[in-house]
Amino acid sequence: MSARRRKARLNFGRLLMALVFVLLIAFIFYKFTQSVYDDFIEKRDGAGDLVSQDAPPRGAPDGGVDSADGGTDGAGDGTDGADSGTDGAGSGTDSAGDGTDSVDGSTDGAGCGTDGAGVGTDGAGDGTDGADGSTDGAGAAFEGFYYFEADKADRYAAYAAQNPEMPPGDVVWRVNADVDRPPYTDVATITDFSHPLMVNKHRRLPDGFEPAGLVETSSGQRMTQDTKTAYEAMRDAASAAGFRISAASSYRTIEYQKGLYNRYVTQDGREAADTYSARAGHSEHHTGTTIDLIGPAGTLRGFVGTPEAAWVAENAHIYGFIVRYTEENSDVTGYTPEPWHVTWVGADIAGAMRSEGIGSLEEYVVKHVDHRPGE
């Protein structure tokens, strides 16, 4: 072999070794930066202005609030509470004509003695009597449910007429949960903060509310102690199963959310903002029991459709969490789906909801808090 050929081979060997060395250094650098990034994701505070506020639906600005949670970030959203939702949707009107005439049974919109629910009333007015709860017509279809409330007979009839394919039992719990009313009308300010604490477009927390016993996670986020304990158990179980989830957002103040919601209104208009962001006082993030999760992508929107999201949907109830805003309950909550938004309700409640096929906290509260089977 000539000296020239030996030299060429030697040079080629050195070049190959240099290339391997460069690739090794690049790989080490990549793993290091990924670790740093993961730590950053874990540490950022959900109450801060970072990505997690939420992921507005496609087409909405990516500012981040989290949609559904009633707008997670939205929660704070804007308007603020006390106005108890007056602005927006319908400020105080009662829509659906639900009020219609309960007392005289005559027929104005909602109550009209309809034969809506398939119960044989005869049209004009002899059907339900709403006011006194008597039921010679429409009400008879609903009275058999233990969560029936006589003073809502006219509203049941009206809602059934608008949704003729809906089973009577679903009509009753939905009306009891005010699903028949426009969002942010007839808003009640919560005074009983016992568990489970349900916040939605018809129930708001008072200004200045802050949950008792907030604690910080290792990354500095604030939530109740029970929520923290359950979250860490769920996170560790997900990790053991090969999935990486972390909390991007948790407790938020009403004041913070007010500014956040107003920003979305400015960007998209109130009607659009209300589909992915909660108004101030109406966000679950005020309770300290709600967490927005992220996966390896590091954003809320990047969580959608991932194996991590599927794992959470299948296993969250074991740790006492429910996915609060889903495709199936969006007509009840008024928010677009948020697979990242989980709320701690406790393993007993989460397990009961799953075993009974209860798809929303609203339905559970009507059937197991406001009323109880057998009563």
Summary of the structure (lengths in Angstrom):
residues: 375
radius of gyration: 26.4
end to end distance: 99.4
largest distance: 113.8
contacts: 1402
relative contact order: 0.17
helix: 43%
strand: 10%
